[in-house]
Amino acid sequence: MADARRLVDKLWSYCNVLRDDGVGVIEYTEQLTYLLFLKMAHERATRPLKPQQIVPEEYSWQRLVDAQGDELEFEYTRMLTGLAKERGVVGTIFRKAQNRIQDPAKLRGIVVDLIDKENWSQSGADIQRDAYESLLAKGAQDKGSGAGQYFTPRPLIQAIVDVI
């Protein structure tokens, strides 16, 4: 649980930064979900044993890592739009996805400093589930977020982590 707590504290610190830009807890969690999916798809595509390409190369995680400034915001928006048009599960996940992080410097911080530094595939489903559940719980406790009205049942959280 200590690893999950560390991840939650790290994730929550960026949520606080984005709140000043009008990005609420729900939007932040949504953006994290998209970005984490892309990072974990990259990890799966580049693993040494049995690599598996989940998203087309033109939407690869590395494109976000390499982009800076306005180019990063443009690239992220382009990727969300393109992935929404893909068939199957990927298209379903990204259907109606929009970039809510309008400050390229903050987006870069999330991509490079927060998400890219972790190996999310090796952290284990239990840590991912605990981190996600704790992040949602923190959002629900945050009086200014309006997220307290939402409750995500544990089986749904398990299913979300399993899919990602």
Buried (B, 14 or more C-beta within 10 A) or exposed (E): EEBBEEBBEBBBEBBEBBBEEEBBBBBBBBBBBBBBBBBBBBBBBEEEEEEEEBBEEEBBBEBBBEBEEEEBBEBBBBBBBBBBEBEEEBEEBBEEBEBBBEBBEBBBBBBBEBBBEBEBBEBEEEBBBBBBBBBBBBBBEBEEBEBEEEEBEEEEBBEBBEEB
